[in-house]
Protein backbone atom coordinates (compact mmCIF):
# COMPACT_ATOMS: atom_id res chain seq x y z
CA UNK A 1 0.00 0.00 0.00
CA UNK A 2 2.94 2.32 0.65
CA UNK A 3 4.20 1.83 -2.90
CA UNK A 4 0.69 2.48 -4.20
CA UNK A 5 0.31 5.65 -2.17
CA UNK A 6 3.81 6.86 -3.05
CA UNK A 7 3.32 6.35 -6.78
CA UNK A 8 -0.04 8.13 -6.72
CA UNK A 9 1.49 11.09 -4.88
CA UNK A 10 4.36 11.22 -7.41
CA UNK A 11 1.85 11.00 -10.25
CA UNK A 12 -0.20 13.87 -8.84
CA UNK A 13 2.90 16.01 -8.28
CA UNK A 14 4.19 15.33 -11.79
CA UNK A 15 0.84 16.22 -13.34
CA UNK A 16 0.74 19.43 -11.32
CA UNK A 17 4.24 20.35 -12.54
CA UNK A 18 3.50 19.30 -16.12
CA UNK A 19 6.00 16.43 -16.13
CA UNK A 20 5.11 13.15 -17.85
CA UNK A 21 5.64 10.21 -15.51
CA UNK A 22 3.74 7.44 -17.26
CA UNK A 23 5.39 4.71 -15.18
CA UNK A 24 3.45 5.80 -12.09
CA UNK A 25 0.18 4.49 -13.54
CA UNK A 26 1.56 0.96 -13.94
CA UNK A 27 3.30 0.97 -10.57
CA UNK A 28 0.20 2.19 -8.74
CA UNK A 29 -2.09 -0.27 -10.54
CA UNK A 30 0.09 -3.34 -9.94
CA UNK A 31 0.92 -2.42 -6.35
CA UNK A 32 -2.80 -2.04 -5.65
CA UNK A 33 -3.44 -5.46 -7.19
CA UNK A 34 -0.70 -6.94 -4.98
CA UNK A 35 -2.28 -5.29 -1.93
CA UNK A 36 -5.70 -6.71 -2.85
CA UNK A 37 -4.41 -10.27 -3.25
CA UNK A 38 -2.32 -10.13 -0.07
CA UNK A 39 -5.34 -8.68 1.76
CA UNK A 40 -7.48 -11.53 0.47
CA UNK A 41 -5.04 -14.10 1.88
CA UNK A 42 -4.95 -12.25 5.20
CA UNK A 43 -8.74 -12.28 5.37
CA UNK A 44 -8.73 -16.03 4.73
CA UNK A 45 -6.44 -16.35 7.76
CA UNK A 46 -8.83 -14.26 9.87
CA UNK A 47 -11.86 -16.22 8.57
CA UNK A 48 -13.29 -12.93 7.32
CA UNK A 49 -13.03 -13.41 3.55
CA UNK A 50 -16.12 -15.52 2.88
CA UNK A 51 -18.97 -15.93 5.30
CA UNK A 52 -22.42 -17.44 4.97
CA UNK A 53 -23.76 -15.94 8.15
CA UNK A 54 -27.40 -16.23 7.17
CA UNK A 55 -27.11 -20.01 7.38
CA UNK A 56 -24.72 -20.30 10.33
CA UNK A 57 -26.67 -17.78 12.44
CA UNK A 58 -29.73 -20.01 12.26
CA UNK A 59 -27.83 -23.12 13.31
CA UNK A 60 -27.88 -23.82 17.02
CA UNK A 61 -26.03 -27.13 16.99
CA UNK A 62 -22.27 -26.57 17.35
CA UNK A 63 -21.47 -29.74 15.40
CA UNK A 64 -23.50 -28.52 12.43
CA UNK A 65 -21.78 -25.12 12.58
CA UNK A 66 -18.39 -26.82 12.63
CA UNK A 67 -19.39 -29.04 9.70
CA UNK A 68 -20.53 -25.95 7.77
CA UNK A 69 -17.20 -24.28 8.54
CA UNK A 70 -15.37 -27.32 7.19
CA UNK A 71 -17.51 -27.43 4.04
CA UNK A 72 -16.89 -23.72 3.35
CA UNK A 73 -13.16 -24.14 4.00
CA UNK A 74 -12.98 -27.12 1.61
CA UNK A 75 -14.70 -25.12 -1.15
CA UNK A 76 -12.30 -22.24 -0.55
CA UNK A 77 -9.38 -24.69 -0.51
CA UNK A 78 -10.35 -25.98 -3.95
CA UNK A 79 -10.50 -22.41 -5.27
CA UNK A 80 -7.13 -21.65 -3.64
CA UNK A 81 -5.53 -24.71 -5.21
CA UNK A 82 -6.82 -23.63 -8.61
CA UNK A 83 -5.60 -20.09 -7.95
CA UNK A 84 -2.14 -21.40 -7.09
CA UNK A 85 -1.95 -23.77 -10.07
CA UNK A 86 -3.23 -21.40 -12.71
CA UNK A 87 -1.42 -18.47 -11.10
CA UNK A 88 1.86 -20.35 -11.52
CA UNK A 89 1.06 -21.06 -15.16
CA UNK A 90 0.07 -17.45 -15.77
CA UNK A 91 3.18 -16.11 -14.06
CA UNK A 92 5.39 -18.46 -16.09
CA UNK A 93 3.67 -17.45 -19.33
CA UNK A 94 4.02 -13.71 -18.75
CA UNK A 95 7.36 -13.75 -16.89
CA UNK A 96 9.42 -12.30 -19.75
CA UNK A 97 6.88 -9.74 -20.92
CA UNK A 98 8.11 -6.18 -20.49
CA UNK A 99 6.32 -3.16 -19.10
CA UNK A 100 5.40 -0.60 -21.74
CA UNK A 101 6.36 2.34 -19.57
CA UNK A 102 9.47 0.75 -18.01
CA UNK A 103 10.93 -1.63 -20.62
CA UNK A 104 13.81 -2.73 -18.38
CA UNK A 105 11.33 -4.33 -15.92
CA UNK A 106 9.70 -7.70 -16.48
CA UNK A 107 6.01 -8.25 -15.79
CA UNK A 108 6.51 -11.64 -14.19
CA UNK A 109 6.80 -10.38 -10.61
CA UNK A 110 3.58 -8.44 -11.01
CA UNK A 111 1.69 -11.67 -11.72
CA UNK A 112 3.37 -13.49 -8.85
CA UNK A 113 0.76 -12.19 -6.40
CA UNK A 114 -1.79 -14.74 -7.68
CA UNK A 115 0.13 -17.93 -6.81
CA UNK A 116 1.42 -16.34 -3.58
CA UNK A 117 -2.16 -15.60 -2.51
CA UNK A 118 -3.21 -19.13 -3.50
CA UNK A 119 -0.33 -20.75 -1.61
CA UNK A 120 -0.85 -18.78 1.59
CA UNK A 121 -4.60 -19.40 1.43
CA UNK A 122 -3.93 -23.13 1.03
CA UNK A 123 -1.77 -23.10 4.16
CA UNK A 124 -4.31 -21.14 6.20
CA UNK A 125 -7.29 -23.21 5.04
CA UNK A 126 -5.51 -26.51 5.66
CA UNK A 127 -4.84 -25.41 9.22
CA UNK A 128 -8.43 -24.27 9.68
CA UNK A 129 -9.80 -27.56 8.33
CA UNK A 130 -7.53 -29.57 10.62
CA UNK A 131 -8.49 -27.42 13.60
CA UNK A 132 -12.22 -27.71 12.84
CA UNK A 133 -11.95 -31.47 12.25
CA UNK A 134 -10.16 -31.86 15.58
CA UNK A 135 -12.85 -29.79 17.24
CA UNK A 136 -15.54 -31.91 15.61
CA UNK A 137 -13.92 -35.08 16.92
CA UNK A 138 -13.93 -33.58 20.43
CA UNK A 139 -17.64 -32.81 20.27
CA UNK A 140 -17.98 -29.74 18.06
CA UNK A 141 -16.83 -27.05 20.49
Secondary structure as UniProt FT lines:
FT   HELIX           2..17
FT   HELIX           23..45
FT   TURN            46..47
FT   HELIX           53..56
FT   TURN            57..58
FT   HELIX           62..94
FT   TURN            95..96
FT   TURN            103..104
FT   HELIX           108..137
FT   TURN            138..139
//
